[in-house]
């Protein structure tokens, strides 16, 4: 019944490893996002996909690669993990795209994945 | 680019006191949203404001959108321990993406 789900919830790994986080939404939304939240609670958008097409790619190292096999799934793969990658990563979805004009585009967040790089 | 600034970053109150967080945008917004994140949880959508000067209430929470659509506030009357969390505003200018403020972390002492 969970609207936006992420796996895993916790991820502890060593520097240099490659890891993936999976996200699925069953809300029928067209747009999905990845956010990074640091220890100060700042929420930074990383990527956004609309109907499997990348529409936002913020200044994120190219070690981070999102993949959207279909509009209900948006996965995040991270290569060569670094200490600074430690954070909580949230997946989210919204019922509208990010270009203007829409009146309803509230974001539904997943439970988050706490990544710790040692 | 569009910036959304939120103050204060932290607020500690005694239970029963009122609380207000303020959000200011560098550009005119089409709409503004507010979210609440409980400790250890994820942001949860509270409300969206669209009209200039709009005021909406949810029980003890009052949300305002400024006349110029560049600022907003969230006011909580008589805080309770269940109000603890981080409150985020998120604004969208026409043709732009949603931008989150830095959040206000609220602690309530019983």
Contacts between the chains, C-beta under 8 A, distances in Angstrom:
chain1	res1	chain2	res2	distance
A	40	B	102	7.8
A	41	B	37	7.5
A	41	B	86	5.2
A	41	B	102	7.6
A	41	B	103	5.0
A	41	B	105	6.3
A	42	B	102	5.6
A	42	B	103	7.2
A	43	B	43	7.0
A	43	B	88	6.5
A	43	B	100	4.6
A	43	B	103	7.2
A	44	B	100	8.0
A	45	B	97	7.2
A	45	B	98	7.9
A	45	B	100	7.6
A	48	B	97	7.0
A	56	B	97	6.0
A	90	B	42	6.0
A	90	B	43	7.3
A	98	B	96	7.9
A	98	B	97	4.3
A	98	B	98	6.9
A	99	B	95	6.3
A	100	B	30	6.1
A	100	B	92	7.3
A	100	B	93	7.6
A	100	B	94	4.3
A	100	B	95	4.1
A	100	B	96	6.8
A	101	B	94	7.6
A	103	B	31	7.3
A	103	B	50	6.5
A	104	B	48	7.4
A	105	B	92	7.4
A	105	B	98	7.0
A	106	B	33	6.0
A	106	B	45	4.2
A	106	B	48	6.1
A	107	B	33	7.7
A	107	B	35	7.6
A	107	B	43	7.3
A	107	B	45	6.4
A	107	B	90	7.6
A	107	B	98	7.1
A	108	B	45	7.0
A	109	B	42	4.2
A	109	B	43	4.9
A	109	B	44	7.2
A	110	B	42	6.5
A	111	B	41	7.7
A	111	B	42	5.4
A	112	B	42	5.2
